[in-house]
Amino acid sequence: MNKKKPISRIHLTVAEVCAEPGVSRSTFYDWRAARKAPPCLKLPDGDLRIKRADFKRWLESLEQSA
C-alpha cells in the first residue's frame, strides 16, 4: 500500500514559515519579491506553500552567512 504523507507534513504555509523566525507576512513577501525567501509553490487558489526541506536548507544558509 502506497501511503502519501499529508501535504501539511511536507509543505508549510506562509504563516508557519513566518512563525519560525518571528517575522510578519509582509516581511516574508518583501523577501520573496527580493528573491531572498525560500522557494515557494503557488497553488491553483493562489496560496503559497514552502517545502519543509527547502525551508530547512534556507534557514541553514542564513546561519552560514551570519
PDB file of N, CA, C and O in Angstrom:
ATOM      1  N   MET A   1       0.841  -1.178   0.000  1.00  0.00           N
ATOM      2  CA  MET A   1       0.000   0.000   0.000  1.00  0.00           C
ATOM      3  C   MET A   1       0.888   1.243   0.000  1.00  0.00           C
ATOM      4  O   MET A   1       1.788   1.363   0.831  1.00  0.00           O
ATOM      5  N   ASN A   2       0.641   2.152  -0.914  1.00  0.00           N
ATOM      6  CA  ASN A   2       1.443   3.370  -1.043  1.00  0.00           C
ATOM      7  C   ASN A   2       0.733   4.522  -0.347  1.00  0.00           C
ATOM      8  O   ASN A   2      -0.203   5.105  -0.893  1.00  0.00           O
ATOM      9  N   LYS A   3       1.180   4.841   0.847  1.00  0.00           N
ATOM     10  CA  LYS A   3       0.564   5.936   1.593  1.00  0.00           C
ATOM     11  C   LYS A   3       1.398   7.191   1.413  1.00  0.00           C
ATOM     12  O   LYS A   3       2.604   7.186   1.658  1.00  0.00           O
ATOM     13  N   LYS A   4       0.753   8.264   0.985  1.00  0.00           N
ATOM     14  CA  LYS A   4       1.437   9.545   0.865  1.00  0.00           C
ATOM     15  C   LYS A   4       1.283  10.309   2.161  1.00  0.00           C
ATOM     16  O   LYS A   4       0.272  10.196   2.854  1.00  0.00           O
ATOM     17  N   LYS A   5       2.304  11.092   2.478  1.00  0.00           N
ATOM     18  CA  LYS A   5       2.224  11.945   3.655  1.00  0.00           C
ATOM     19  C   LYS A   5       1.227  13.061   3.373  1.00  0.00           C
ATOM     20  O   LYS A   5       1.139  13.534   2.240  1.00  0.00           O
ATOM     21  N   PRO A   6       0.478  13.489   4.377  1.00  0.00           N
ATOM     22  CA  PRO A   6      -0.416  14.623   4.170  1.00  0.00           C
ATOM     23  C   PRO A   6       0.382  15.856   3.764  1.00  0.00           C
ATOM     24  O   PRO A   6       1.521  16.033   4.195  1.00  0.00           O
ATOM     25  N   ILE A   7      -0.211  16.700   2.941  1.00  0.00           N
ATOM     26  CA  ILE A   7       0.502  17.876   2.437  1.00  0.00           C
ATOM     27  C   ILE A   7       0.998  18.760   3.574  1.00  0.00           C
ATOM     28  O   ILE A   7       2.035  19.410   3.442  1.00  0.00           O
ATOM     29  N   SER A   8       0.270  18.792   4.690  1.00  0.00           N
ATOM     30  CA  SER A   8       0.692  19.639   5.803  1.00  0.00           C
ATOM     31  C   SER A   8       2.016  19.165   6.421  1.00  0.00           C
ATOM     32  O   SER A   8       2.718  19.954   7.054  1.00  0.00           O
ATOM     33  N   ARG A   9       2.353  17.907   6.245  1.00  0.00           N
ATOM     34  CA  ARG A   9       3.619  17.388   6.777  1.00  0.00           C
ATOM     35  C   ARG A   9       4.796  17.730   5.867  1.00  0.00           C
ATOM     36  O   ARG A   9       5.909  17.957   6.342  1.00  0.00           O
ATOM     37  N   ILE A  10       4.547  17.767   4.574  1.00  0.00           N
ATOM     38  CA  ILE A  10       5.604  18.003   3.604  1.00  0.00           C
ATOM     39  C   ILE A  10       5.766  19.495   3.321  1.00  0.00           C
ATOM     40  O   ILE A  10       6.880  19.976   3.114  1.00  0.00           O
ATOM     41  N   HIS A  11       4.663  20.217   3.314  1.00  0.00           N
ATOM     42  CA  HIS A  11       4.663  21.633   2.959  1.00  0.00           C
ATOM     43  C   HIS A  11       4.232  22.500   4.134  1.00  0.00           C
ATOM     44  O   HIS A  11       3.406  22.099   4.954  1.00  0.00           O
ATOM     45  N   LEU A  12       4.800  23.679   4.195  1.00  0.00           N
ATOM     46  CA  LEU A  12       4.458  24.649   5.233  1.00  0.00           C
ATOM     47  C   LEU A  12       3.679  25.802   4.618  1.00  0.00           C
ATOM     48  O   LEU A  12       3.865  26.129   3.446  1.00  0.00           O
ATOM     49  N   THR A  13       2.815  26.409   5.402  1.00  0.00           N
ATOM     50  CA  THR A  13       2.119  27.606   4.961  1.00  0.00           C
ATOM     51  C   THR A  13       3.022  28.818   5.207  1.00  0.00           C
ATOM     52  O   THR A  13       4.031  28.724   5.907  1.00  0.00           O
ATOM     53  N   VAL A  14       2.647  29.942   4.625  1.00  0.00           N
ATOM     54  CA  VAL A  14       3.403  31.175   4.860  1.00  0.00           C
ATOM     55  C   VAL A  14       3.380  31.523   6.347  1.00  0.00           C
ATOM     56  O   VAL A  14       4.389  31.961   6.899  1.00  0.00           O
ATOM     57  N   ALA A  15       2.233  31.328   6.994  1.00  0.00           N
ATOM     58  CA  ALA A  15       2.128  31.626   8.428  1.00  0.00           C
ATOM     59  C   ALA A  15       3.096  30.771   9.243  1.00  0.00           C
ATOM     60  O   ALA A  15       3.723  31.266  10.179  1.00  0.00           O
ATOM     61  N   GLU A  16       3.220  29.494   8.895  1.00  0.00           N
ATOM     62  CA  GLU A  16       4.141  28.608   9.618  1.00  0.00           C
ATOM     63  C   GLU A  16       5.593  29.024   9.392  1.00  0.00           C
ATOM     64  O   GLU A  16       6.405  28.985  10.317  1.00  0.00           O
ATOM     65  N   VAL A  17       5.918  29.421   8.164  1.00  0.00           N
ATOM     66  CA  VAL A  17       7.284  29.862   7.856  1.00  0.00           C
ATOM     67  C   VAL A  17       7.594  31.156   8.599  1.00  0.00           C
ATOM     68  O   VAL A  17       8.700  31.319   9.116  1.00  0.00           O
ATOM     69  N   CYS A  18       6.644  32.069   8.660  1.00  0.00           N
ATOM     70  CA  CYS A  18       6.859  33.348   9.348  1.00  0.00           C
ATOM     71  C   CYS A  18       7.016  33.171  10.861  1.00  0.00           C
ATOM     72  O   CYS A  18       7.731  33.935  11.509  1.00  0.00           O
ATOM     73  N   ALA A  19       6.354  32.175  11.408  1.00  0.00           N
ATOM     74  CA  ALA A  19       6.397  31.957  12.850  1.00  0.00           C
ATOM     75  C   ALA A  19       7.795  31.543  13.326  1.00  0.00           C
ATOM     76  O   ALA A  19       8.217  31.910  14.422  1.00  0.00           O
ATOM     77  N   GLU A  20       8.502  30.780  12.497  1.00  0.00           N
ATOM     78  CA  GLU A  20       9.822  30.267  12.912  1.00  0.00           C
ATOM     79  C   GLU A  20      10.810  31.399  13.207  1.00  0.00           C
ATOM     80  O   GLU A  20      11.363  31.430  14.306  1.00  0.00           O
ATOM     81  N   PRO A  21      11.060  32.334  12.275  1.00  0.00           N
ATOM     82  CA  PRO A  21      11.973  33.434  12.603  1.00  0.00           C
ATOM     83  C   PRO A  21      11.280  34.614  13.276  1.00  0.00           C
ATOM     84  O   PRO A  21      11.935  35.580  13.667  1.00  0.00           O
ATOM     85  N   GLY A  22       9.946  34.539  13.413  1.00  0.00           N
ATOM     86  CA  GLY A  22       9.204  35.605  14.084  1.00  0.00           C
ATOM     87  C   GLY A  22       9.072  36.868  13.247  1.00  0.00           C
ATOM     88  O   GLY A  22       9.234  37.975  13.761  1.00  0.00           O
ATOM     89  N   VAL A  23       8.777  36.707  11.956  1.00  0.00           N
ATOM     90  CA  VAL A  23       8.612  37.861  11.070  1.00  0.00           C
ATOM     91  C   VAL A  23       7.160  37.959  10.607  1.00  0.00           C
ATOM     92  O   VAL A  23       6.403  36.991  10.680  1.00  0.00           O
ATOM     93  N   SER A  24       6.792  39.129  10.137  1.00  0.00           N
ATOM     94  CA  SER A  24       5.428  39.341   9.648  1.00  0.00           C
ATOM     95  C   SER A  24       5.286  38.779   8.232  1.00  0.00           C
ATOM     96  O   SER A  24       6.274  38.516   7.546  1.00  0.00           O
ATOM     97  N   ARG A  25       4.027  38.602   7.814  1.00  0.00           N
ATOM     98  CA  ARG A  25       3.753  38.152   6.450  1.00  0.00           C
ATOM     99  C   ARG A  25       4.304  39.160   5.446  1.00  0.00           C
ATOM    100  O   ARG A  25       4.849  38.780   4.409  1.00  0.00           O
ATOM    101  N   SER A  26       4.158  40.450   5.762  1.00  0.00           N
ATOM    102  CA  SER A  26       4.635  41.464   4.818  1.00  0.00           C
ATOM    103  C   SER A  26       6.153  41.376   4.647  1.00  0.00           C
ATOM    104  O   SER A  26       6.663  41.584   3.547  1.00  0.00           O
ATOM    105  N   THR A  27       6.869  41.073   5.716  1.00  0.00           N
ATOM    106  CA  THR A  27       8.323  40.884   5.606  1.00  0.00           C
ATOM    107  C   THR A  27       8.629  39.693   4.714  1.00  0.00           C
ATOM    108  O   THR A  27       9.518  39.756   3.866  1.00  0.00           O
ATOM    109  N   PHE A  28       7.894  38.611   4.906  1.00  0.00           N
ATOM    110  CA  PHE A  28       8.094  37.427   4.057  1.00  0.00           C
ATOM    111  C   PHE A  28       7.885  37.781   2.587  1.00  0.00           C
ATOM    112  O   PHE A  28       8.685  37.400   1.732  1.00  0.00           O
ATOM    113  N   TYR A  29       6.811  38.510   2.295  1.00  0.00           N
ATOM    114  CA  TYR A  29       6.531  38.872   0.905  1.00  0.00           C
ATOM    115  C   TYR A  29       7.570  39.859   0.361  1.00  0.00           C
ATOM    116  O   TYR A  29       7.876  39.839  -0.831  1.00  0.00           O
ATOM    117  N   ASP A  30       8.106  40.708   1.215  1.00  0.00           N
ATOM    118  CA  ASP A  30       9.216  41.578   0.803  1.00  0.00           C
ATOM    119  C   ASP A  30      10.431  40.732   0.429  1.00  0.00           C
ATOM    120  O   ASP A  30      11.070  40.971  -0.596  1.00  0.00           O
ATOM    121  N   TRP A  31      10.746  39.741   1.266  1.00  0.00           N
ATOM    122  CA  TRP A  31      11.858  38.839   0.981  1.00  0.00           C
ATOM    123  C   TRP A  31      11.615  38.096  -0.328  1.00  0.00           C
ATOM    124  O   TRP A  31      12.526  37.923  -1.138  1.00  0.00           O
ATOM    125  N   ARG A  32      10.371  37.660  -0.520  1.00  0.00           N
ATOM    126  CA  ARG A  32      10.040  36.918  -1.740  1.00  0.00           C
ATOM    127  C   ARG A  32      10.229  37.805  -2.966  1.00  0.00           C
ATOM    128  O   ARG A  32      10.781  37.354  -3.970  1.00  0.00           O
ATOM    129  N   ALA A  33       9.786  39.041  -2.905  1.00  0.00           N
ATOM    130  CA  ALA A  33       9.941  39.973  -4.024  1.00  0.00           C
ATOM    131  C   ALA A  33      11.419  40.233  -4.317  1.00  0.00           C
ATOM    132  O   ALA A  33      11.801  40.428  -5.471  1.00  0.00           O
ATOM    133  N   ALA A  34      12.244  40.236  -3.276  1.00  0.00           N
ATOM    134  CA  ALA A  34      13.684  40.448  -3.431  1.00  0.00           C
ATOM    135  C   ALA A  34      14.429  39.143  -3.715  1.00  0.00           C
ATOM    136  O   ALA A  34      15.657  39.132  -3.793  1.00  0.00           O
ATOM    137  N   ARG A  35      13.687  38.044  -3.870  1.00  0.00           N
ATOM    138  CA  ARG A  35      14.253  36.706  -4.107  1.00  0.00           C
ATOM    139  C   ARG A  35      15.186  36.271  -2.987  1.00  0.00           C
ATOM    140  O   ARG A  35      16.216  35.641  -3.229  1.00  0.00           O
ATOM    141  N   LYS A  36      14.814  36.614  -1.756  1.00  0.00           N
ATOM    142  CA  LYS A  36      15.600  36.210  -0.585  1.00  0.00           C
ATOM    143  C   LYS A  36      14.838  35.237   0.301  1.00  0.00           C
ATOM    144  O   LYS A  36      15.338  34.844   1.355  1.00  0.00           O
ATOM    145  N   ALA A  37      13.638  34.843  -0.107  1.00  0.00           N
ATOM    146  CA  ALA A  37      12.812  33.895   0.637  1.00  0.00           C
ATOM    147  C   ALA A  37      13.091  32.483   0.125  1.00  0.00           C
ATOM    148  O   ALA A  37      13.668  32.311  -0.948  1.00  0.00           O
ATOM    149  N   PRO A  38      12.682  31.478   0.893  1.00  0.00           N
ATOM    150  CA  PRO A  38      12.835  30.108   0.387  1.00  0.00           C
ATOM    151  C   PRO A  38      11.933  29.904  -0.837  1.00  0.00           C
ATOM    152  O   PRO A  38      10.952  30.627  -1.008  1.00  0.00           O
ATOM    153  N   PRO A  39      12.261  28.926  -1.684  1.00  0.00           N
ATOM    154  CA  PRO A  39      11.424  28.658  -2.854  1.00  0.00           C
ATOM    155  C   PRO A  39       9.990  28.332  -2.445  1.00  0.00           C
ATOM    156  O   PRO A  39       9.755  27.651  -1.447  1.00  0.00           O
ATOM    157  N   CYS A  40       9.041  28.824  -3.226  1.00  0.00           N
ATOM    158  CA  CYS A  40       7.625  28.638  -2.917  1.00  0.00           C
ATOM    159  C   CYS A  40       6.909  27.916  -4.053  1.00  0.00           C
ATOM    160  O   CYS A  40       7.299  28.002  -5.218  1.00  0.00           O
ATOM    161  N   LEU A  41       5.861  27.210  -3.683  1.00  0.00           N
ATOM    162  CA  LEU A  41       4.958  26.600  -4.647  1.00  0.00           C
ATOM    163  C   LEU A  41       3.670  27.406  -4.609  1.00  0.00           C
ATOM    164  O   LEU A  41       3.139  27.675  -3.531  1.00  0.00           O
ATOM    165  N   LYS A  42       3.165  27.791  -5.765  1.00  0.00           N
ATOM    166  CA  LYS A  42       1.912  28.531  -5.809  1.00  0.00           C
ATOM    167  C   LYS A  42       0.792  27.568  -6.178  1.00  0.00           C
ATOM    168  O   LYS A  42       0.821  26.950  -7.242  1.00  0.00           O
ATOM    169  N   LEU A  43      -0.184  27.443  -5.305  1.00  0.00           N
ATOM    170  CA  LEU A  43      -1.315  26.559  -5.527  1.00  0.00           C
ATOM    171  C   LEU A  43      -2.312  27.220  -6.481  1.00  0.00           C
ATOM    172  O   LEU A  43      -2.277  28.436  -6.669  1.00  0.00           O
ATOM    173  N   PRO A  44      -3.206  26.420  -7.088  1.00  0.00           N
ATOM    174  CA  PRO A  44      -4.185  26.994  -8.020  1.00  0.00           C
ATOM    175  C   PRO A  44      -5.047  28.101  -7.413  1.00  0.00           C
ATOM    176  O   PRO A  44      -5.514  28.985  -8.131  1.00  0.00           O
ATOM    177  N   ASP A  45      -5.261  28.060  -6.103  1.00  0.00           N
ATOM    178  CA  ASP A  45      -6.075  29.104  -5.466  1.00  0.00           C
ATOM    179  C   ASP A  45      -5.258  30.338  -5.097  1.00  0.00           C
ATOM    180  O   ASP A  45      -5.790  31.284  -4.516  1.00  0.00           O
ATOM    181  N   GLY A  46      -3.958  30.333  -5.433  1.00  0.00           N
ATOM    182  CA  GLY A  46      -3.096  31.481  -5.172  1.00  0.00           C
ATOM    183  C   GLY A  46      -2.314  31.396  -3.875  1.00  0.00           C
ATOM    184  O   GLY A  46      -1.379  32.170  -3.670  1.00  0.00           O
ATOM    185  N   ASP A  47      -2.678  30.466  -2.990  1.00  0.00           N
ATOM    186  CA  ASP A  47      -1.930  30.297  -1.742  1.00  0.00           C
ATOM    187  C   ASP A  47      -0.531  29.769  -2.042  1.00  0.00           C
ATOM    188  O   ASP A  47      -0.299  29.101  -3.050  1.00  0.00           O
ATOM    189  N   LEU A  48       0.385  30.086  -1.145  1.00  0.00           N
ATOM    190  CA  LEU A  48       1.760  29.621  -1.284  1.00  0.00           C
ATOM    191  C   LEU A  48       2.044  28.518  -0.279  1.00  0.00           C
ATOM    192  O   LEU A  48       1.494  28.511   0.823  1.00  0.00           O
ATOM    193  N   ARG A  49       2.897  27.595  -0.662  1.00  0.00           N
ATOM    194  CA  ARG A  49       3.405  26.570   0.234  1.00  0.00           C
ATOM    195  C   ARG A  49       4.903  26.494   0.043  1.00  0.00           C
ATOM    196  O   ARG A  49       5.425  26.757  -1.041  1.00  0.00           O
ATOM    197  N   ILE A  50       5.589  26.128   1.118  1.00  0.00           N
ATOM    198  CA  ILE A  50       7.044  26.003   1.097  1.00  0.00           C
ATOM    199  C   ILE A  50       7.377  24.585   1.538  1.00  0.00           C
ATOM    200  O   ILE A  50       6.901  24.121   2.574  1.00  0.00           O
ATOM    201  N   LYS A  51       8.196  23.903   0.748  1.00  0.00           N
ATOM    202  CA  LYS A  51       8.600  22.554   1.142  1.00  0.00           C
ATOM    203  C   LYS A  51       9.425  22.661   2.415  1.00  0.00           C
ATOM    204  O   LYS A  51      10.305  23.514   2.536  1.00  0.00           O
ATOM    205  N   ARG A  52       9.126  21.787   3.355  1.00  0.00           N
ATOM    206  CA  ARG A  52       9.824  21.782   4.643  1.00  0.00           C
ATOM    207  C   ARG A  52      11.338  21.654   4.443  1.00  0.00           C
ATOM    208  O   ARG A  52      12.107  22.334   5.122  1.00  0.00           O
ATOM    209  N   ALA A  53      11.771  20.794   3.524  1.00  0.00           N
ATOM    210  CA  ALA A  53      13.207  20.595   3.273  1.00  0.00           C
ATOM    211  C   ALA A  53      13.838  21.872   2.709  1.00  0.00           C
ATOM    212  O   ALA A  53      14.958  22.226   3.079  1.00  0.00           O
ATOM    213  N   ASP A  54      13.122  22.564   1.813  1.00  0.00           N
ATOM    214  CA  ASP A  54      13.641  23.819   1.257  1.00  0.00           C
ATOM    215  C   ASP A  54      13.764  24.880   2.347  1.00  0.00           C
ATOM    216  O   ASP A  54      14.732  25.640   2.378  1.00  0.00           O
ATOM    217  N   PHE A  55      12.785  24.926   3.231  1.00  0.00           N
ATOM    218  CA  PHE A  55      12.804  25.898   4.323  1.00  0.00           C
ATOM    219  C   PHE A  55      13.984  25.622   5.253  1.00  0.00           C
ATOM    220  O   PHE A  55      14.666  26.548   5.691  1.00  0.00           O
ATOM    221  N   LYS A  56      14.217  24.355   5.548  1.00  0.00           N
ATOM    222  CA  LYS A  56      15.341  23.979   6.424  1.00  0.00           C
ATOM    223  C   LYS A  56      16.670  24.383   5.795  1.00  0.00           C
ATOM    224  O   LYS A  56      17.537  24.938   6.470  1.00  0.00           O
ATOM    225  N   ARG A  57      16.831  24.102   4.495  1.00  0.00           N
ATOM    226  CA  ARG A  57      18.073  24.494   3.799  1.00  0.00           C
ATOM    227  C   ARG A  57      18.234  26.006   3.790  1.00  0.00           C
ATOM    228  O   ARG A  57      19.341  26.516   3.965  1.00  0.00           O
ATOM    229  N   TRP A  58      17.133  26.726   3.587  1.00  0.00           N
ATOM    230  CA  TRP A  58      17.176  28.188   3.568  1.00  0.00           C
ATOM    231  C   TRP A  58      17.630  28.724   4.919  1.00  0.00           C
ATOM    232  O   TRP A  58      18.474  29.618   4.976  1.00  0.00           O
ATOM    233  N   LEU A  59      17.077  28.185   6.015  1.00  0.00           N
ATOM    234  CA  LEU A  59      17.485  28.615   7.357  1.00  0.00           C
ATOM    235  C   LEU A  59      18.971  28.326   7.588  1.00  0.00           C
ATOM    236  O   LEU A  59      19.693  29.159   8.135  1.00  0.00           O
ATOM    237  N   GLU A  60      19.416  27.148   7.169  1.00  0.00           N
ATOM    238  CA  GLU A  60      20.821  26.789   7.337  1.00  0.00           C
ATOM    239  C   GLU A  60      21.726  27.727   6.541  1.00  0.00           C
ATOM    240  O   GLU A  60      22.819  28.061   6.999  1.00  0.00           O
ATOM    241  N   SER A  61      21.291  28.153   5.366  1.00  0.00           N
ATOM    242  CA  SER A  61      22.106  29.079   4.575  1.00  0.00           C
ATOM    243  C   SER A  61      22.217  30.433   5.259  1.00  0.00           C
ATOM    244  O   SER A  61      23.234  31.113   5.127  1.00  0.00           O
ATOM    245  N   LEU A  62      21.187  30.827   5.982  1.00  0.00           N
ATOM    246  CA  LEU A  62      21.235  32.088   6.722  1.00  0.00           C
ATOM    247  C   LEU A  62      22.232  32.000   7.867  1.00  0.00           C
ATOM    248  O   LEU A  62      22.951  32.960   8.147  1.00  0.00           O
ATOM    249  N   GLU A  63      22.275  30.848   8.527  1.00  0.00           N
ATOM    250  CA  GLU A  63      23.212  30.654   9.628  1.00  0.00           C
ATOM    251  C   GLU A  63      24.648  30.703   9.116  1.00  0.00           C
ATOM    252  O   GLU A  63      25.525  31.258   9.778  1.00  0.00           O
ATOM    253  N   GLN A  64      24.894  30.127   7.943  1.00  0.00           N
ATOM    254  CA  GLN A  64      26.239  30.085   7.383  1.00  0.00           C
ATOM    255  C   GLN A  64      26.720  31.466   6.960  1.00  0.00           C
ATOM    256  O   GLN A  64      27.915  31.755   7.021  1.00  0.00           O
ATOM    257  N   SER A  65      25.791  32.322   6.530  1.00  0.00           N
ATOM    258  CA  SER A  65      26.207  33.629   6.065  1.00  0.00           C
ATOM    259  C   SER A  65      26.273  34.659   7.192  1.00  0.00           C
ATOM    260  O   SER A  65      26.724  35.785   6.980  1.00  0.00           O
ATOM    261  N   ALA A  66      25.832  34.281   8.373  1.00  0.00           N
ATOM    262  CA  ALA A  66      25.845  35.219   9.510  1.00  0.00           C
ATOM    263  C   ALA A  66      27.214  35.305  10.153  1.00  0.00           C
ATOM    264  O   ALA A  66      27.397  36.046  11.119  1.00  0.00           O
TER     265      ALA A  66
END
